[in-house]
Amino acid sequence: MNAYSIAFAGFMLLGRRAGDLYGRKRMFLVGLGLFTVDSLAGGLAQQGGELLLARAVQGLGAAVLAPATLTIVTSAVPEGPARPAASSEGSSSTPSPGAGSC
């Protein structure tokens, strides 16, 4: 377990609910912004605590980003044979807890 995994798993339902309340596109952009900024913060971290905090907030960003991405992809592709392929591609390209460790 690491800070990213705990934050990602812990905030996944909150990210989904926030997408329902505030809109998928807005939450996609918020999640992407959090993930991006904290990726930079993790890369610039000078101490272990800074890296740990950056990875935790990066996990929060991924928890907001993942459900928004999947719902956007699912709603953009019409029903039919292409939808399962698009959904599996979207889920395989979202940030996951296995993407790195702290």
Biopython code that builds the backbone (N, CA, C, O; Angstrom):
import numpy as np
from Bio.PDB.StructureBuilder import StructureBuilder

atoms = [
    (1, "MET", "N", (0.844, -1.179, 0.000)),
    (1, "MET", "CA", (0.000, 0.000, 0.000)),
    (1, "MET", "C", (0.890, 1.243, 0.000)),
    (1, "MET", "O", (1.976, 1.266, 0.579)),
    (2, "ASN", "N", (0.388, 2.255, -0.663)),
    (2, "ASN", "CA", (1.091, 3.532, -0.652)),
    (2, "ASN", "C", (0.063, 4.661, -0.641)),
    (2, "ASN", "O", (-1.140, 4.414, -0.732)),
    (3, "ALA", "N", (0.537, 5.889, -0.529)),
    (3, "ALA", "CA", (-0.360, 7.043, -0.411)),
    (3, "ALA", "C", (-1.270, 7.174, -1.634)),
    (3, "ALA", "O", (-2.439, 7.537, -1.503)),
    (4, "TYR", "N", (-0.743, 6.884, -2.804)),
    (4, "TYR", "CA", (-1.541, 6.979, -4.032)),
    (4, "TYR", "C", (-2.702, 5.990, -3.998)),
    (4, "TYR", "O", (-3.841, 6.364, -4.276)),
    (5, "SER", "N", (-2.428, 4.750, -3.664)),
    (5, "SER", "CA", (-3.457, 3.701, -3.648)),
    (5, "SER", "C", (-4.549, 3.994, -2.635)),
    (5, "SER", "O", (-5.733, 3.823, -2.925)),
    (6, "ILE", "N", (-4.160, 4.429, -1.465)),
    (6, "ILE", "CA", (-5.133, 4.716, -0.420)),
    (6, "ILE", "C", (-6.030, 5.874, -0.828)),
    (6, "ILE", "O", (-7.249, 5.793, -0.672)),
    (7, "ALA", "N", (-5.449, 6.947, -1.346)),
    (7, "ALA", "CA", (-6.248, 8.097, -1.773)),
    (7, "ALA", "C", (-7.130, 7.734, -2.967)),
    (7, "ALA", "O", (-8.294, 8.131, -3.020)),
    (8, "PHE", "N", (-6.592, 6.992, -3.910)),
    (8, "PHE", "CA", (-7.356, 6.599, -5.095)),
    (8, "PHE", "C", (-8.570, 5.772, -4.705)),
    (8, "PHE", "O", (-9.687, 6.060, -5.134)),
    (9, "ALA", "N", (-8.354, 4.747, -3.895)),
    (9, "ALA", "CA", (-9.456, 3.867, -3.490)),
    (9, "ALA", "C", (-10.431, 4.585, -2.568)),
    (9, "ALA", "O", (-11.642, 4.389, -2.670)),
    (10, "GLY", "N", (-9.915, 5.405, -1.678)),
    (10, "GLY", "CA", (-10.767, 6.078, -0.711)),
    (10, "GLY", "C", (-11.664, 7.149, -1.296)),
    (10, "GLY", "O", (-12.756, 7.387, -0.779)),
    (11, "PHE", "N", (-11.231, 7.793, -2.352)),
    (11, "PHE", "CA", (-11.992, 8.904, -2.911)),
    (11, "PHE", "C", (-12.693, 8.579, -4.231)),
    (11, "PHE", "O", (-13.283, 9.468, -4.846)),
    (12, "MET", "N", (-12.639, 7.331, -4.672)),
    (12, "MET", "CA", (-13.264, 6.964, -5.943)),
    (12, "MET", "C", (-14.772, 7.238, -5.944)),
    (12, "MET", "O", (-15.288, 7.810, -6.904)),
    (13, "LEU", "N", (-15.478, 6.844, -4.896)),
    (13, "LEU", "CA", (-16.919, 7.087, -4.840)),
    (13, "LEU", "C", (-17.230, 8.575, -4.745)),
    (13, "LEU", "O", (-18.203, 9.053, -5.329)),
    (14, "LEU", "N", (-16.402, 9.299, -4.010)),
    (14, "LEU", "CA", (-16.582, 10.748, -3.927)),
    (14, "LEU", "C", (-16.389, 11.390, -5.304)),
    (14, "LEU", "O", (-17.121, 12.307, -5.675)),
    (15, "GLY", "N", (-15.404, 10.905, -6.052)),
    (15, "GLY", "CA", (-15.179, 11.425, -7.401)),
    (15, "GLY", "C", (-16.361, 11.166, -8.311)),
    (15, "GLY", "O", (-16.729, 12.026, -9.112)),
    (16, "ARG", "N", (-16.957, 9.999, -8.199)),
    (16, "ARG", "CA", (-18.137, 9.665, -9.002)),
    (16, "ARG", "C", (-19.310, 10.566, -8.630)),
    (16, "ARG", "O", (-20.008, 11.078, -9.505)),
    (17, "ARG", "N", (-19.523, 10.757, -7.326)),
    (17, "ARG", "CA", (-20.634, 11.592, -6.874)),
    (17, "ARG", "C", (-20.420, 13.048, -7.274)),
    (17, "ARG", "O", (-21.368, 13.725, -7.671)),
    (18, "ALA", "N", (-19.204, 13.529, -7.177)),
    (18, "ALA", "CA", (-18.902, 14.906, -7.587)),
    (18, "ALA", "C", (-19.191, 15.088, -9.075)),
    (18, "ALA", "O", (-19.675, 16.144, -9.483)),
    (19, "GLY", "N", (-18.902, 14.078, -9.888)),
    (19, "GLY", "CA", (-19.221, 14.140, -11.309)),
    (19, "GLY", "C", (-20.718, 14.232, -11.547)),
    (19, "GLY", "O", (-21.161, 14.938, -12.454)),
    (20, "ASP", "N", (-21.502, 13.524, -10.741)),
    (20, "ASP", "CA", (-22.959, 13.597, -10.858)),
    (20, "ASP", "C", (-23.476, 14.974, -10.455)),
    (20, "ASP", "O", (-24.392, 15.502, -11.086)),
    (21, "LEU", "N", (-22.896, 15.555, -9.412)),
    (21, "LEU", "CA", (-23.379, 16.839, -8.901)),
    (21, "LEU", "C", (-22.906, 18.039, -9.720)),
    (21, "LEU", "O", (-23.689, 18.946, -10.003)),
    (22, "TYR", "N", (-21.642, 18.046, -10.096)),
    (22, "TYR", "CA", (-21.040, 19.227, -10.720)),
    (22, "TYR", "C", (-20.769, 19.084, -12.207)),
    (22, "TYR", "O", (-20.352, 20.044, -12.855)),
    (23, "GLY", "N", (-20.995, 17.923, -12.747)),
    (23, "GLY", "CA", (-20.795, 17.718, -14.178)),
    (23, "GLY", "C", (-19.534, 16.925, -14.468)),
    (23, "GLY", "O", (-18.494, 17.115, -13.839)),
    (24, "ARG", "N", (-19.658, 16.024, -15.448)),
    (24, "ARG", "CA", (-18.526, 15.151, -15.784)),
    (24, "ARG", "C", (-17.351, 15.926, -16.345)),
    (24, "ARG", "O", (-16.201, 15.667, -15.989)),
    (25, "LYS", "N", (-17.637, 16.878, -17.222)),
    (25, "LYS", "CA", (-16.543, 17.618, -17.851)),
    (25, "LYS", "C", (-15.773, 18.443, -16.820)),
    (25, "LYS", "O", (-14.543, 18.479, -16.841)),
    (26, "ARG", "N", (-16.499, 19.103, -15.922)),
    (26, "ARG", "CA", (-15.840, 19.910, -14.901)),
    (26, "ARG", "C", (-14.968, 19.038, -13.996)),
    (26, "ARG", "O", (-13.836, 19.406, -13.680)),
    (27, "MET", "N", (-15.491, 17.888, -13.582)),
    (27, "MET", "CA", (-14.723, 17.010, -12.707)),
    (27, "MET", "C", (-13.559, 16.362, -13.442)),
    (27, "MET", "O", (-12.517, 16.091, -12.845)),
    (28, "PHE", "N", (-13.734, 16.112, -14.741)),
    (28, "PHE", "CA", (-12.620, 15.612, -15.550)),
    (28, "PHE", "C", (-11.479, 16.626, -15.533)),
    (28, "PHE", "O", (-10.321, 16.261, -15.331)),
    (29, "LEU", "N", (-11.809, 17.894, -15.746)),
    (29, "LEU", "CA", (-10.782, 18.938, -15.769)),
    (29, "LEU", "C", (-10.155, 19.155, -14.391)),
    (29, "LEU", "O", (-8.948, 19.373, -14.284)),
    (30, "VAL", "N", (-10.973, 19.095, -13.337)),
    (30, "VAL", "CA", (-10.439, 19.223, -11.975)),
    (30, "VAL", "C", (-9.492, 18.061, -11.673)),
    (30, "VAL", "O", (-8.391, 18.273, -11.165)),
    (31, "GLY", "N", (-9.913, 16.846, -11.982)),
    (31, "GLY", "CA", (-9.073, 15.670, -11.739)),
    (31, "GLY", "C", (-7.787, 15.714, -12.539)),
    (31, "GLY", "O", (-6.714, 15.393, -12.029)),
    (32, "LEU", "N", (-7.902, 16.115, -13.800)),
    (32, "LEU", "CA", (-6.712, 16.211, -14.647)),
    (32, "LEU", "C", (-5.757, 17.274, -14.122)),
    (32, "LEU", "O", (-4.541, 17.079, -14.121)),
    (33, "GLY", "N", (-6.305, 18.394, -13.677)),
    (33, "GLY", "CA", (-5.473, 19.452, -13.114)),
    (33, "GLY", "C", (-4.755, 19.000, -11.848)),
    (33, "GLY", "O", (-3.553, 19.220, -11.699)),
    (34, "LEU", "N", (-5.494, 18.369, -10.937)),
    (34, "LEU", "CA", (-4.877, 17.858, -9.712)),
    (34, "LEU", "C", (-3.785, 16.844, -10.025)),
    (34, "LEU", "O", (-2.685, 16.910, -9.476)),
    (35, "PHE", "N", (-4.100, 15.909, -10.909)),
    (35, "PHE", "CA", (-3.144, 14.870, -11.252)),
    (35, "PHE", "C", (-1.880, 15.471, -11.875)),
    (35, "PHE", "O", (-0.766, 15.069, -11.539)),
    (36, "THR", "N", (-2.056, 16.422, -12.769)),
    (36, "THR", "CA", (-0.923, 17.029, -13.462)),
    (36, "THR", "C", (-0.051, 17.858, -12.525)),
    (36, "THR", "O", (1.172, 17.720, -12.514)),
    (37, "VAL", "N", (-0.689, 18.717, -11.742)),
    (37, "VAL", "CA", (0.067, 19.589, -10.831)),
    (37, "VAL", "C", (0.822, 18.755, -9.795)),
    (37, "VAL", "O", (1.975, 19.047, -9.478)),
    (38, "ASP", "N", (0.176, 17.733, -9.278)),
    (38, "ASP", "CA", (0.856, 16.928, -8.273)),
    (38, "ASP", "C", (1.856, 15.950, -8.865)),
    (38, "ASP", "O", (2.723, 15.455, -8.145)),
    (39, "SER", "N", (1.764, 15.660, -10.139)),
    (39, "SER", "CA", (2.839, 14.922, -10.807)),
    (39, "SER", "C", (4.089, 15.784, -10.842)),
    (39, "SER", "O", (5.194, 15.304, -10.589)),
    (40, "LEU", "N", (3.908, 17.054, -11.156)),
    (40, "LEU", "CA", (5.027, 17.999, -11.147)),
    (40, "LEU", "C", (5.577, 18.160, -9.734)),
    (40, "LEU", "O", (6.791, 18.163, -9.531)),
    (41, "ALA", "N", (4.678, 18.294, -8.757)),
    (41, "ALA", "CA", (5.114, 18.443, -7.363)),
    (41, "ALA", "C", (5.901, 17.218, -6.905)),
    (41, "ALA", "O", (6.904, 17.355, -6.204)),
    (42, "GLY", "N", (5.461, 16.037, -7.289)),
    (42, "GLY", "CA", (6.193, 14.824, -6.933)),
    (42, "GLY", "C", (7.566, 14.784, -7.581)),
    (42, "GLY", "O", (8.538, 14.337, -6.972)),
    (43, "GLY", "N", (7.639, 15.250, -8.816)),
    (43, "GLY", "CA", (8.926, 15.285, -9.500)),
    (43, "GLY", "C", (9.893, 16.283, -8.914)),
    (43, "GLY", "O", (11.107, 16.100, -9.000)),
    (44, "LEU", "N", (9.367, 17.344, -8.316)),
    (44, "LEU", "CA", (10.214, 18.378, -7.720)),
    (44, "LEU", "C", (10.441, 18.189, -6.228)),
    (44, "LEU", "O", (11.161, 18.974, -5.610)),
    (45, "ALA", "N", (9.844, 17.169, -5.645)),
    (45, "ALA", "CA", (9.940, 16.946, -4.198)),
    (45, "ALA", "C", (11.392, 16.742, -3.781)),
    (45, "ALA", "O", (12.154, 16.035, -4.439)),
    (46, "GLN", "N", (11.749, 17.375, -2.680)),
    (46, "GLN", "CA", (13.102, 17.263, -2.148)),
    (46, "GLN", "C", (13.181, 16.344, -0.933)),
    (46, "GLN", "O", (14.258, 15.862, -0.582)),
    (47, "GLN", "N", (12.040, 16.104, -0.295)),
    (47, "GLN", "CA", (11.996, 15.286, 0.915)),
    (47, "GLN", "C", (10.950, 14.204, 0.753)),
    (47, "GLN", "O", (10.053, 14.312, -0.083)),
    (48, "GLY", "N", (11.068, 13.168, 1.552)),
    (48, "GLY", "CA", (10.119, 12.065, 1.484)),
    (48, "GLY", "C", (8.691, 12.486, 1.798)),
    (48, "GLY", "O", (7.751, 12.004, 1.164)),
    (49, "GLY", "N", (8.518, 13.371, 2.760)),
    (49, "GLY", "CA", (7.184, 13.847, 3.123)),
    (49, "GLY", "C", (6.508, 14.612, 2.003)),
    (49, "GLY", "O", (5.300, 14.494, 1.796)),
    (50, "GLU", "N", (7.292, 15.396, 1.284)),
    (50, "GLU", "CA", (6.747, 16.141, 0.146)),
    (50, "GLU", "C", (6.271, 15.184, -0.943)),
    (50, "GLU", "O", (5.208, 15.378, -1.532)),
    (51, "LEU", "N", (7.055, 14.166, -1.199)),
    (51, "LEU", "CA", (6.687, 13.172, -2.204)),
    (51, "LEU", "C", (5.451, 12.395, -1.777)),
    (51, "LEU", "O", (4.569, 12.125, -2.592)),
    (52, "LEU", "N", (5.387, 12.036, -0.502)),
    (52, "LEU", "CA", (4.232, 11.318, 0.026)),
    (52, "LEU", "C", (2.958, 12.149, -0.136)),
    (52, "LEU", "O", (1.932, 11.628, -0.573)),
    (53, "LEU", "N", (3.017, 13.420, 0.210)),
    (53, "LEU", "CA", (1.862, 14.301, 0.058)),
    (53, "LEU", "C", (1.475, 14.464, -1.410)),
    (53, "LEU", "O", (0.293, 14.435, -1.752)),
    (54, "ALA", "N", (2.466, 14.635, -2.269)),
    (54, "ALA", "CA", (2.184, 14.786, -3.705)),
    (54, "ALA", "C", (1.524, 13.531, -4.263)),
    (54, "ALA", "O", (0.595, 13.627, -5.064)),
    (55, "ARG", "N", (1.989, 12.363, -3.853)),
    (55, "ARG", "CA", (1.386, 11.107, -4.332)),
    (55, "ARG", "C", (-0.036, 10.932, -3.809)),
    (55, "ARG", "O", (-0.892, 10.405, -4.520)),
    (56, "ALA", "N", (-0.301, 11.365, -2.578)),
    (56, "ALA", "CA", (-1.657, 11.267, -2.030)),
    (56, "ALA", "C", (-2.619, 12.167, -2.803)),
    (56, "ALA", "O", (-3.720, 11.743, -3.154)),
    (57, "VAL", "N", (-2.211, 13.389, -3.066)),
    (57, "VAL", "CA", (-3.077, 14.301, -3.816)),
    (57, "VAL", "C", (-3.195, 13.847, -5.273)),
    (57, "VAL", "O", (-4.232, 14.056, -5.901)),
    (58, "GLN", "N", (-2.162, 13.240, -5.805)),
    (58, "GLN", "CA", (-2.227, 12.671, -7.143)),
    (58, "GLN", "C", (-3.263, 11.540, -7.187)),
    (58, "GLN", "O", (-3.997, 11.408, -8.166)),
    (59, "GLY", "N", (-3.321, 10.742, -6.143)),
    (59, "GLY", "CA", (-4.339, 9.696, -6.045)),
    (59, "GLY", "C", (-5.739, 10.278, -5.977)),
    (59, "GLY", "O", (-6.671, 9.730, -6.566)),
    (60, "LEU", "N", (-5.895, 11.384, -5.264)),
    (60, "LEU", "CA", (-7.188, 12.075, -5.218)),
    (60, "LEU", "C", (-7.582, 12.562, -6.613)),
    (60, "LEU", "O", (-8.731, 12.409, -7.027)),
    (61, "GLY", "N", (-6.634, 13.142, -7.327)),
    (61, "GLY", "CA", (-6.915, 13.586, -8.696)),
    (61, "GLY", "C", (-7.314, 12.437, -9.600)),
    (61, "GLY", "O", (-8.222, 12.578, -10.419)),
    (62, "ALA", "N", (-6.647, 11.305, -9.462)),
    (62, "ALA", "CA", (-6.986, 10.131, -10.270)),
    (62, "ALA", "C", (-8.359, 9.587, -9.900)),
    (62, "ALA", "O", (-9.084, 9.087, -10.760)),
    (63, "ALA", "N", (-8.723, 9.684, -8.607)),
    (63, "ALA", "CA", (-10.035, 9.207, -8.167)),
    (63, "ALA", "C", (-11.159, 10.068, -8.729)),
    (63, "ALA", "O", (-12.268, 9.574, -8.932)),
    (64, "VAL", "N", (-10.898, 11.321, -8.980)),
    (64, "VAL", "CA", (-11.883, 12.199, -9.609)),
    (64, "VAL", "C", (-11.864, 12.000, -11.124)),
    (64, "VAL", "O", (-12.910, 12.026, -11.772)),
    (65, "LEU", "N", (-10.692, 11.806, -11.673)),
    (65, "LEU", "CA", (-10.505, 11.678, -13.116)),
    (65, "LEU", "C", (-11.060, 10.373, -13.690)),
    (65, "LEU", "O", (-11.689, 10.388, -14.747)),
    (66, "ALA", "N", (-10.839, 9.262, -13.019)),
    (66, "ALA", "CA", (-11.207, 7.953, -13.572)),
    (66, "ALA", "C", (-12.706, 7.800, -13.840)),
    (66, "ALA", "O", (-13.072, 7.424, -14.954)),
    (67, "PRO", "N", (-13.590, 8.073, -12.877)),
    (67, "PRO", "CA", (-15.013, 7.896, -13.184)),
    (67, "PRO", "C", (-15.512, 8.884, -14.232)),
    (67, "PRO", "O", (-16.364, 8.547, -15.054)),
    (68, "ALA", "N", (-14.978, 10.109, -14.203)),
    (68, "ALA", "CA", (-15.390, 11.096, -15.196)),
    (68, "ALA", "C", (-14.984, 10.656, -16.596)),
    (68, "ALA", "O", (-15.755, 10.803, -17.544)),
    (69, "THR", "N", (-13.783, 10.123, -16.728)),
    (69, "THR", "CA", (-13.304, 9.645, -18.024)),
    (69, "THR", "C", (-14.184, 8.524, -18.563)),
    (69, "THR", "O", (-14.582, 8.540, -19.728)),
    (70, "LEU", "N", (-14.482, 7.559, -17.712)),
    (70, "LEU", "CA", (-15.287, 6.421, -18.160)),
    (70, "LEU", "C", (-16.702, 6.837, -18.558)),
    (70, "LEU", "O", (-17.236, 6.325, -19.542)),
    (71, "THR", "N", (-17.317, 7.754, -17.812)),
    (71, "THR", "CA", (-18.673, 8.179, -18.179)),
    (71, "THR", "C", (-18.670, 9.033, -19.436)),
    (71, "THR", "O", (-19.611, 8.959, -20.227)),
    (72, "ILE", "N", (-17.647, 9.834, -19.637)),
    (72, "ILE", "CA", (-17.558, 10.627, -20.865)),
    (72, "ILE", "C", (-17.396, 9.721, -22.074)),
    (72, "ILE", "O", (-18.060, 9.915, -23.093)),
    (73, "VAL", "N", (-16.520, 8.734, -21.966)),
    (73, "VAL", "CA", (-16.304, 7.804, -23.079)),
    (73, "VAL", "C", (-17.564, 7.005, -23.367)),
    (73, "VAL", "O", (-17.948, 6.837, -24.524)),
    (74, "THR", "N", (-18.207, 6.513, -22.314)),
    (74, "THR", "CA", (-19.415, 5.713, -22.481)),
    (74, "THR", "C", (-20.543, 6.515, -23.111)),
    (74, "THR", "O", (-21.267, 6.002, -23.965)),
    (75, "SER", "N", (-20.699, 7.765, -22.699)),
    (75, "SER", "CA", (-21.783, 8.579, -23.267)),
    (75, "SER", "C", (-21.465, 9.079, -24.677)),
    (75, "SER", "O", (-22.379, 9.413, -25.430)),
    (76, "ALA", "N", (-20.184, 9.135, -25.041)),
    (76, "ALA", "CA", (-19.808, 9.632, -26.365)),
    (76, "ALA", "C", (-19.941, 8.576, -27.451)),
    (76, "ALA", "O", (-20.096, 8.911, -28.626)),
    (77, "VAL", "N", (-19.884, 7.307, -27.071)),
    (77, "VAL", "CA", (-19.945, 6.215, -28.047)),
    (77, "VAL", "C", (-21.366, 5.660, -28.058)),
    (77, "VAL", "O", (-21.880, 5.272, -27.009)),
    (78, "PRO", "N", (-22.009, 5.615, -29.226)),
    (78, "PRO", "CA", (-23.382, 5.108, -29.279)),
    (78, "PRO", "C", (-23.450, 3.612, -28.971)),
    (78, "PRO", "O", (-22.466, 2.884, -29.101)),
    (79, "GLU", "N", (-24.653, 3.174, -28.555)),
    (79, "GLU", "CA", (-24.875, 1.747, -28.273)),
    (79, "GLU", "C", (-24.515, 0.930, -29.506)),
    (79, "GLU", "O", (-24.746, 1.362, -30.635)),
    (80, "GLY", "N", (-23.960, -0.226, -29.289)),
    (80, "GLY", "CA", (-23.590, -1.103, -30.394)),
    (80, "GLY", "C", (-22.285, -1.803, -30.105)),
    (80, "GLY", "O", (-21.812, -1.801, -28.969)),
    (81, "PRO", "N", (-21.695, -2.404, -31.128)),
    (81, "PRO", "CA", (-20.480, -3.193, -30.909)),
    (81, "PRO", "C", (-19.260, -2.349, -30.520)),
    (81, "PRO", "O", (-18.312, -2.879, -29.941)),
    (82, "ALA", "N", (-19.268, -1.067, -30.821)),
    (82, "ALA", "CA", (-18.104, -0.235, -30.504)),
    (82, "ALA", "C", (-18.049, 0.166, -29.035)),
    (82, "ALA", "O", (-16.970, 0.477, -28.529)),
    (83, "ARG", "N", (-19.178, 0.166, -28.339)),
    (83, "ARG", "CA", (-19.197, 0.639, -26.950)),
    (83, "ARG", "C", (-18.349, -0.213, -26.005)),
    (83, "ARG", "O", (-17.570, 0.352, -25.237)),
    (84, "PRO", "N", (-18.461, -1.531, -26.021)),
    (84, "PRO", "CA", (-17.597, -2.308, -25.106)),
    (84, "PRO", "C", (-16.110, -2.090, -25.376)),
    (84, "PRO", "O", (-15.306, -2.052, -24.444)),
    (85, "ALA", "N", (-15.748, -1.948, -26.635)),
    (85, "ALA", "CA", (-14.338, -1.717, -26.967)),
    (85, "ALA", "C", (-13.888, -0.352, -26.442)),
    (85, "ALA", "O", (-12.784, -0.227, -25.912)),
    (86, "ALA", "N", (-14.725, 0.658, -26.584)),
    (86, "ALA", "CA", (-14.374, 1.995, -26.103)),
    (86, "ALA", "C", (-14.288, 2.010, -24.586)),
    (86, "ALA", "O", (-13.402, 2.655, -24.025)),
    (87, "SER", "N", (-15.193, 1.307, -23.914)),
    (87, "SER", "CA", (-15.171, 1.279, -22.452)),
    (87, "SER", "C", (-13.926, 0.573, -21.932)),
    (87, "SER", "O", (-13.326, 1.027, -20.957)),
    (88, "SER", "N", (-13.533, -0.513, -22.553)),
    (88, "SER", "CA", (-12.340, -1.218, -22.077)),
    (88, "SER", "C", (-11.084, -0.409, -22.373)),
    (88, "SER", "O", (-10.135, -0.447, -21.590)),
    (89, "GLU", "N", (-11.057, 0.311, -23.471)),
    (89, "GLU", "CA", (-9.908, 1.160, -23.784)),
    (89, "GLU", "C", (-9.812, 2.312, -22.794)),
    (89, "GLU", "O", (-8.721, 2.659, -22.341)),
    (90, "GLY", "N", (-10.950, 2.899, -22.461)),
    (90, "GLY", "CA", (-10.948, 4.003, -21.498)),
    (90, "GLY", "C", (-10.489, 3.554, -20.128)),
    (90, "GLY", "O", (-9.735, 4.267, -19.466)),
    (91, "SER", "N", (-10.930, 2.384, -19.690)),
    (91, "SER", "CA", (-10.543, 1.921, -18.359)),
    (91, "SER", "C", (-9.077, 1.508, -18.312)),
    (91, "SER", "O", (-8.459, 1.561, -17.249)),
    (92, "SER", "N", (-8.518, 1.104, -19.426)),
    (92, "SER", "CA", (-7.114, 0.705, -19.408)),
    (92, "SER", "C", (-6.165, 1.900, -19.521)),
    (92, "SER", "O", (-4.971, 1.767, -19.254)),
    (93, "SER", "N", (-6.681, 3.055, -19.910)),
    (93, "SER", "CA", (-5.799, 4.213, -20.066)),
    (93, "SER", "C", (-5.922, 5.206, -18.931)),
    (93, "SER", "O", (-5.209, 6.210, -18.935)),
    (94, "THR", "N", (-6.804, 4.975, -17.944)),
    (94, "THR", "CA", (-6.902, 5.888, -16.817)),
    (94, "THR", "C", (-5.820, 5.561, -15.803)),
    (94, "THR", "O", (-5.387, 4.414, -15.700)),
    (95, "PRO", "N", (-5.378, 6.576, -15.046)),
    (95, "PRO", "CA", (-4.341, 6.325, -14.041)),
    (95, "PRO", "C", (-4.820, 5.299, -13.020)),
    (95, "PRO", "O", (-5.956, 5.371, -12.551)),
    (96, "SER", "N", (-3.977, 4.367, -12.683)),
    (96, "SER", "CA", (-4.354, 3.322, -11.739)),
    (96, "SER", "C", (-3.370, 3.276, -10.595)),
    (96, "SER", "O", (-2.257, 3.790, -10.710)),
    (97, "PRO", "N", (-3.770, 2.658, -9.473)),
    (97, "PRO", "CA", (-2.852, 2.574, -8.333)),
    (97, "PRO", "C", (-1.550, 1.860, -8.655)),
    (97, "PRO", "O", (-0.551, 2.088, -7.972)),
    (98, "GLY", "N", (-1.523, 1.010, -9.662)),
    (98, "GLY", "CA", (-0.303, 0.310, -10.030)),
    (98, "GLY", "C", (0.637, 1.141, -10.885)),
    (98, "GLY", "O", (1.689, 0.651, -11.297)),
    (99, "ALA", "N", (0.277, 2.396, -11.161)),
    (99, "ALA", "CA", (1.071, 3.240, -12.045)),
    (99, "ALA", "C", (2.411, 3.624, -11.444)),
    (99, "ALA", "O", (3.302, 4.071, -12.166)),
    (100, "GLY", "N", (2.567, 3.464, -10.174)),
    (100, "GLY", "CA", (3.830, 3.800, -9.527)),
    (100, "GLY", "C", (3.702, 3.597, -8.033)),
    (100, "GLY", "O", (2.602, 3.384, -7.522)),
    (101, "SER", "N", (4.784, 3.661, -7.353)),
    (101, "SER", "CA", (4.706, 3.507, -5.904)),
    (101, "SER", "C", (5.585, 4.537, -5.239)),
    (101, "SER", "O", (6.514, 5.085, -5.833)),
    (102, "CYS", "N", (5.261, 4.779, -3.996)),
    (102, "CYS", "CA", (5.979, 5.799, -3.247)),
    (102, "CYS", "C", (6.739, 5.157, -2.123)),
    (102, "CYS", "O", (7.418, 5.847, -1.363)),
]
sb = StructureBuilder()
sb.init_structure("model")
sb.init_model(0)
sb.init_chain("A")
sb.init_seg("    ")
for serial, (resi, resn, name, xyz) in enumerate(atoms, 1):
    if name == "N":
        sb.init_residue(resn, " ", resi, " ")
    sb.init_atom(name, np.array(xyz, "f"), 0.0, 1.0, " ", f" {name:<3s}", serial, name[0])
structure = sb.get_structure()
